Amino acid sequence: MIDMDPIRRKVTGESYTDSLRRREDAEKAKGGAPPPSQPSAGPAGDSIEVSDKAIMMGRIQKDLAEIADVRTELVTEIKSKIEADEYHVPGEDIAERVILDVLKEMRSFGGGKY
């Protein structure tokens, strides 16, 4: 799943790259690898710096690789039912799912009280 912290960024005004840096700093403090945005010295004293955009693209590519494949036969079946007006989902089920998804997102931001 792509974790872009949309709720926290709306509240704090934090940019996506700032949120990545904060997470990478936390990983580094736990003993993880140094964040890729920091310059690192090579064997000949050379250095490299990865741009914020490159960091973001790397994270997005990693998250996209983890997304499950689309079940095309199921999509085709549901699409044909929708076109034939044979597919109906009660509004209560949709509302419940939306609320549960929002609560799940809020929990993932450390607000586990919901």
N, C-alpha and C positions, 0 to 999 in steps of 0.2 A: 504494500500500500504506500502511496506517496504521502509522506508526512510533511506538510508545508506549514503547519502551525497557523492556520488562518485566523482562528479565534483570538489567540494570544497576540498576534501581530496587529489585529484591529484594535485591541485594547491598549497595547503598549506603543504602537507605531513602529515596532521593530521590523526591519527589512528581512527578507528571506536569507540573504547572505549573512546578516548579523546573527540570525538564529542558528545558521550552520556553524559560524565561528564559535558561538557560545557552546554549542554541543561538542564541537571538536576540542575546545579548551577543557570541557568537563571530562572527555575521554582521555585527554593527555594527563590531566590531574590524577586519573585513576590508573595511570601507568600504560595507557595505550600509545599508539604510534603518534609521532608529531603531526599536527594538522598540515594537510598538503598546501595550504595557502601561505605557510611560512617558508622563507628561503631556506634552502638546505645546501650545505657545502658538499661538493663532489670530491673525488680523489685529487683533482688538480686545483682545488680551491675555487672551482666554478660554483655558481649558485643558480638556482632556478626558483621562479615564483609563479604559482598558478593563480590565474585570475579568478575573481569571484564568479564570473560567468562559467568558467571551466569547472569549478567546484560544483556549481548548481547543475550543470549538464551531466556531470559524472553521477551525482546523486539520482537525478531523474532517470538516467539510463539504467542504473542499478535497480531502482524501484520498478521500472517498466519490465525488466527481465523477470521479476518475481510475480508479475501478474499472470494469472491462469489464462490458458488459451480459451478462446471463445468457442462455445459449443454451438456450432453453426446449425446443426439439425434442430436443436431446441429453439434457436432464434428464428429459424425459418418457420417452424410450427407455430410459434406464438405470433409471429408477424402475419401469417395467413389467417389465424383466428381473429386478430385485431381487424384486418381488412374485411373479414366476413361478419364483423360485429358479434363475434361469439366469445370474446375474451373480456371478462369483467372482473375487476378487483374492487371489493368494497372500500369506500373512502376511509372507513375506520381502520382498515388494515394498512392503508398507505400512511395515514396520520401516525399510527402506532410505530411503524417502521422509521419514519422520519424522526420522531421523538427519540426512539432508541438509538438511532445513529448519532444524533446530536449529543446525547448523554455519553455515548461511547467516546466521541471525540473529546468531550470535556474531561472525561476521566484520563484520557491519554495525555492531557496537559497538566496533570497533577492535582486536579480537582476531584479526587475520588470520593467526595462526599455526596455525589449525586446518585 
